Amino acid sequence: MAVKVYHKKMHENYNFEYSILKNLTHQNLVKCMGASEDPNYFFMELEYCMTGDLSKCLWQNKNCKVNL
């Protein structure tokens, strides 16, 4: 599992993003497993992706092909 951390003052769209991610299911998308918060931060619990994110793949390998 990976945890994405959002500072409440800097991320106004957290609830919108969470509501979309928790309802998406696709073999090529990381699953959102849950969420929590404390007084200053939101935490989104995501499925861990060993290969990193798509932007990292594209940046490191300009010939990286994505099949949708």
HUVEN-V723409 format. One line per field, one symbol per residue. phi: phi as a letter, one per 30 degrees, with the letter a starting at -180 (. if undefined). psi: psi as a letter, one per 20 degrees, with the letter a starting at -180 (. if undefined). Layout:
phi=???
psi=???
This chain:
phi=.bbccbdedcbdceddddddddcdbadccddcclaaabecbcbccbddcddicdddedddbdcdcccc
psi=qqppppphhinhjghggghghiippqhjqpqoiaqrrahiqqppoqppohiarghgghghnijpppo.
